[in-house]
């Protein structure tokens, strides 16, 4: 999932970003509303974790902008006030969920994951191609029943490819969906990650290279 955290308390924003990255998410950060608005204008995020009280464009206005754009992006609004009135006001702006500060980080992760599932077309709870099985909930991959140990990025690439249902996924899309804004689009990061992923999955090969277009995992991929 690609996440944007818009929070002007920099230590909190950075801590949330680090924690979500440890959960395997690609996370960008903005420390004011104007920067947040710029980022959502050029990148499709699954979830925006949005503070209501922001310098520049305030959180309420940014929430309205996201909702009015028609994007599938879901908004989790953060606020220092947990009153019913404040919660109703936030949800009436179009926010999908609401969390008062201070919050328990595991609850934030659970809410972000739930919103992320609503931001993308539904996929099976377990993704398969031949004898390759990826379980997003357990964060596990097996081939022919054998557990395959993957890094977070390798797991993310395989998840995107399997979820595409046999369609070709470009390197640019993989970079956008699995990495964050700090990734250099001119590096060989995606190619190297796919190469190591292929080695770990073993033979026969599962991931096909479509020259000039990207990569795909055929739905009929087989371990035989």
NORKAPE-V265055 format. One record per backbone hydrogen bond with DSSP energy under -0.5 kcal/mol. NH is the residue of the N-H (numbers start at 1). CO is the residue of the C=O. E is the energy in kcal/mol with one decimal. If there is no record, write none. Layout:
<<NH;CO;E> <NH;CO;E>>
//
This chain:
<<3;1;-0.6> <3;26;-3.3> <4;47;-2.1> <5;28;-2.6> <6;4;-0.6> <6;49;-3.2> <7;5;-0.6> <7;30;-2.1> <10;8;-1.3> <12;9;-0.5> <13;9;-2.7> <14;10;-2.9> <15;11;-2.0> <16;12;-2.7> <17;13;-2.4> <18;14;-2.5> <19;15;-2.3> <20;16;-2.5> <21;17;-2.3> <22;18;-1.9> <23;19;-0.8> <24;21;-2.0> <25;20;-1.9> <26;1;-2.7> <27;25;-0.6> <28;3;-2.6> <30;5;-2.7> <33;55;-2.4> <36;32;-2.0> <37;33;-2.6> <38;34;-2.1> <39;35;-2.1> <40;36;-2.4> <41;37;-1.2> <42;38;-0.8> <42;39;-0.9> <43;39;-1.8> <45;43;-0.8> <46;2;-2.5> <47;2;-1.3> <48;74;-2.8> <49;4;-3.0> <49;47;-0.5> <50;48;-0.8> <50;76;-2.8> <51;6;-2.5> <52;78;-2.1> <54;52;-1.1> <59;52;-2.0> <60;52;-0.6> <62;58;-2.3> <63;59;-2.5> <64;60;-2.1> <65;61;-2.1> <66;62;-2.3> <67;63;-2.5> <68;64;-2.8> <69;65;-1.2> <70;67;-1.3> <71;66;-0.7> <74;46;-2.5> <76;48;-2.7> <76;74;-0.5> <77;75;-0.6> <77;97;-2.5> <78;50;-3.3> <79;99;-1.4> <87;83;-2.3> <88;84;-2.8> <89;85;-2.3> <90;86;-2.3> <91;87;-2.5> <92;88;-2.2> <93;89;-0.7> <93;90;-0.9> <94;91;-1.5> <95;90;-1.3> <96;75;-1.8> <97;75;-1.6> <99;77;-2.8> <101;79;-3.3> <107;104;-0.8> <108;104;-1.7> <109;105;-2.5> <110;106;-2.2> <111;107;-2.4> <112;108;-2.6> <113;109;-2.7> <114;110;-2.1> <115;111;-2.4> <116;112;-2.6> <117;113;-1.8> <118;114;-0.9> <119;115;-1.0> <120;116;-0.6> <127;134;-2.8> <129;132;-2.0> <130;219;-0.5> <132;129;-1.9> <133;131;-0.5> <133;142;-2.7> <134;127;-3.4> <135;140;-2.8> <136;125;-0.7> <136;134;-0.7> <137;125;-0.5> <139;135;-1.4> <140;135;-1.5> <142;133;-2.4> <143;146;-2.6> <144;131;-2.2> <146;143;-2.3> <148;141;-3.1> <149;147;-0.6> <150;148;-0.6> <155;151;-2.6> <156;152;-2.4> <157;153;-2.6> <158;154;-2.3> <159;155;-2.5> <160;156;-2.3> <161;157;-2.4> <162;158;-2.7> <163;159;-2.4> <164;160;-1.1> <165;162;-1.5> <166;161;-0.7> <167;164;-1.2> <169;215;-3.2> <174;170;-2.2> <175;171;-2.5> <176;172;-2.0> <177;173;-2.6> <178;174;-2.3> <179;174;-0.6> <179;175;-1.3> <183;180;-2.0> <185;183;-0.6> <187;184;-1.8> <192;188;-2.9> <193;189;-2.4> <194;190;-2.7> <195;191;-2.1> <196;192;-2.3> <197;193;-2.3> <198;194;-2.5> <199;195;-1.8> <200;196;-2.1> <201;197;-2.1> <202;198;-1.8> <208;206;-0.5> <208;216;-3.3> <210;208;-0.5> <210;214;-3.0> <211;209;-0.8> <213;210;-2.7> <214;210;-2.4> <215;169;-2.6> <216;208;-2.1> <218;206;-0.5> <218;216;-0.5> <221;218;-1.9>>
//
